[in-house]
Amino acid sequence: MSYANVEMKILQWSEARRIIQNSTAEAQLLKAVSEMGELADATIKHDDDGVIDAVGDVMVCLVNYCAIQDINLVNCMEVAYD
């Protein structure tokens, strides 16, 4: 599955659960930071499944954050890459 397809599925999932409509950029940012803590914990514990889950959760929060802010996440990655 391509990145674009996964991003679209995440947005559909979030909209169906009314996350995009009822959340804020700040709430999604704080959720992403919380998930980063889980990622750090899983990394320290060498919990590969936990790492995969946490990375996915962070990305979901970033997709939601960008949707709420009307920011193109791929563009953000391109800017960082350049």
Backbone as a ProteinNet text record, in pm:
[ID]
protein_1_A
[PRIMARY]
MSYANVEMKILQWSEARRIIQNSTAEAQLLKAVSEMGELADATIKHDDDGVIDAVGDVMVCLVNYCAIQDINLVNCMEVAYD
[TERTIARY]
85.7	0	89.8	54.8	135.5	109.9	203.8	186.2	54.7	27.1	-95	-220.3	-221.7	-337.6	-353.1	-241.9	-247.8	-293.1	-239.2	-280	-430.1	-482.2	-624.8	-707.3	-664.5	-737.2	-736	-622.9	-614.7	-712.5	-715.5	-807.4	-952.8	-985.6	-1122.7	-1157.7	-1065	-1085.4	-1106.6	-1022.2	-1031.6	-1159.3	-1198.5	-1322.3	-1444.3	-1443	-1555	-1572.2	-1462.3	-1467	-1476.2	-1492.1	-1509.1	-1389	-1270.5	-1149	-1110.4	-1107.5	-1067.9	-1163.6	-1292.8	-1393.7	-1394.2	-1360.8	-1376.3	-1246.2	-1134.9	-1006.6	-944.9	-830	-753.9	-611.8	-542.2	-402	-323.3	-352.4	-282.8	-306	-429.6	-461.5	-388.4	-382.8	-313.7	-163.1	-109.8	32.2	65	-15.7	7.6	-4.8	-98.8	-113.7	11.2	64	185.7	303.4	314.6	422.4	407.2	285.7	259.6	301.1	265.8	302.9	454.7	522.6	668.7	727.7	664.4	707.7	694.1	584.1	565.5	670	704.9	808.2	942.8	975.1	1101.2	1102.8	993.3	983.5	1001.7	933.6	944.3	1086	1149.8	1286.9	1381.9	1370.3	1456.5	1438.8	1315.5	1284.9	1309.2	1354.5	1376.3	1249.3	1136.2	1004.6	970	1007.8	989.3	843.4	752.5	609.8	561.8	609.7	573.6	627.2	747.9	807	720.8	684.6	603.4	469.6	405.3	277	292.2	396.3	415	447.3	531.5	561.5	432.2	351.4	223.4	133.5	127.4	43	91.5	224	279.1	239.4	252	218.4	70	-16.7	-160	-184.5	-120.8	-137	-85.8	26.2	79.6	-9.9	-65.3	-160.9	-280.7	-333	-447.5	-410.2	-293.4	-246.7	-241.9	-181.8	-170.3	-307.1	-397.2	-531.8	-601.8	-589.4	-653.5	-590.7	-459.1	-387.2	-389.3	-445.3	-447	-304.4	-219.9	-80	-60.2	17.8	49.5	169.4	147.8	252.5	367.6	337.3	443.1	529.5	467.4	543.1	636	590	674.3	796.9	777.2	889.5	985.4	930.7	1015.8	1100	1040.8	1113.4	1226.1	1196.4	1299.2	1409.7	1372	1470.3	1562.5	1502.7	1582.4	1675
-117.6	0	123.3	222.2	343.5	434.5	528.2	624.6	701	744.3	822.5	744.2	614.4	531.5	518	499.1	487	617.8	728.6	859.3	880.7	845.6	862	773.9	651.9	562.6	616.9	672.1	732.7	848.6	934.4	1048.7	1003.7	902.1	848.8	791.1	716.4	656.8	767.6	870.8	981	1061.2	1083.4	1157.2	1076.1	946.4	860.5	860.9	876.7	881.7	1024.9	1118	1260.1	1320.2	1262	1314	1446.4	1449.9	1571.5	1685.5	1655.6	1758.8	1810.6	1724.7	1761	1780.5	1760.1	1775	1909.1	1934.7	2055.5	2014.8	2106.8	2081.8	2056.2	2132.4	2116.6	1977.4	1930	1797.7	1687.8	1700.9	1600.3	1607	1726.2	1741.1	1675.5	1700.1	1638.5	1486.4	1437.9	1293.9	1237.2	1307.9	1263	1257.5	1357.5	1358.8	1240.3	1211.8	1096	967.3	956.7	837.3	828.7	943.6	942.6	885.6	915.5	856.3	705.1	656.3	512.1	453.1	527.4	482.3	472	572.1	568.7	449.9	427.2	315	181.6	165.2	40.9	22.2	131.6	124.4	79	139.3	103.7	-42.4	-90.3	-229.7	-328.3	-278.1	-362.8	-439.1	-370.5	-426.8	-389.7	-476.6	-445.6	-421.4	-502.4	-481.8	-348.4	-314.7	-186.7	-68.8	-83.6	22.1	44.3	-64.5	-53.1	13.3	-28.6	29.5	177.9	213.1	352.8	442.1	395.2	474.9	499.4	395.4	411.5	511.7	503.9	596.9	741.1	760.5	895.2	947.3	862.7	905.4	939.5	861	891.6	1029.7	1057.8	1189	1300.7	1277.2	1379.4	1400.6	1292.4	1305.9	1388.1	1357.5	1432.5	1578.1	1600.5	1736	1817.2	1758.7	1828.5	1854.1	1758.5	1777.7	1894.9	1901.1	2009.1	2143.9	2145.7	2269.2	2302.1	2211.1	2225.3	2238.2	2145.7	2138.2	2007.1	2012.2	1892.3	1823.3	1705.9	1634.6	1596.1	1554.8	1519.6	1641.7	1757.1	1879.5	1906.9	1883.6	1902.4	1812.2	1687.8	1594.9	1639.8	1690.4	1738.9	1857.4	1948.3	2064.4	2017.3	1923.1	1870.8	1800.1	1727.5	1655.5	1752.1	1857	1956	2031.2
0	0	0	-77.5	-86.1	34.7	55.5	163.3	146.4	23.5	-2	34.9	5.2	39.9	191	258.9	405.7	467.3	418	470.3	450.7	334	307.2	400.7	422.9	514.3	657.2	699.1	832.2	843.1	741.2	743.5	745.4	667.3	667	803.2	863.4	995.4	1099.1	1093.7	1190.8	1173	1048.5	1024.6	1067.3	1042.4	1082.9	1234.8	1306.4	1452.6	1504.6	1411.3	1440.6	1514.3	1493.9	1556.7	1491.2	1359.6	1288.4	1321.9	1322.4	1344.6	1488.3	1585.4	1726	1801.4	1736.4	1804.1	1768.5	1826.5	1796.3	1759.4	1696.7	1664.9	1793.4	1896.9	2023.8	2083.5	2077.2	2131.7	2053.9	1922.3	1841.7	1865.6	1884.9	1915.7	2049.6	2150.4	2281.2	2274.2	2195.4	2175.9	2108	2008.8	1940.3	2037.5	2124.6	2224.3	2319.6	2360.4	2445.9	2376.4	2248.9	2172.1	2154.2	2144.8	2138.6	2266.6	2378.7	2506	2502.6	2446.9	2432.1	2337.9	2233.6	2140.8	2212	2291.3	2367.1	2462.4	2530.9	2624.7	2552.7	2439.9	2363.5	2309.6	2269.5	2218.8	2328.4	2446.3	2558.9	2597.4	2586.7	2624.8	2510.2	2395.9	2277.9	2239.7	2251.8	2219.9	2076.2	1982.2	1840.7	1803.7	1857.6	1828.4	1884.5	2003.9	2064.2	1985.3	1930.8	1847.8	1724.3	1657.4	1536.1	1567.2	1675	1714.3	1745.7	1820.6	1860.8	1741.5	1650.5	1530.7	1452.9	1437.9	1368.3	1438.2	1571	1646.5	1631.9	1634.9	1615	1477.7	1377.4	1241	1227.2	1290.9	1287.5	1348.3	1460.2	1523.6	1432.8	1364.3	1274.2	1153.2	1100.3	989.2	1035.3	1153.4	1206.2	1231.6	1290.6	1317.8	1188	1086.5	958.1	894.8	907.6	852.5	921.2	1051.9	1127.7	1091.8	1071.4	1039.3	890.1	810.3	664.3	609.4	656	615.4	540.1	433.6	357.6	422.4	480.4	551.7	459.6	338.3	243.6	213.6	198.5	177.2	295.3	416	534.9	528.4	486.9	475.6	365.7	254.9	147	192.2	267.5	318.5	411	498.8	589.3	511.9	409.3	327.8	253.2	199.6	124.2	217
[MASK]
++++++++++++++++++++++++++++++++++++++++++++++++++++++++++++++++++++++++++++++++++

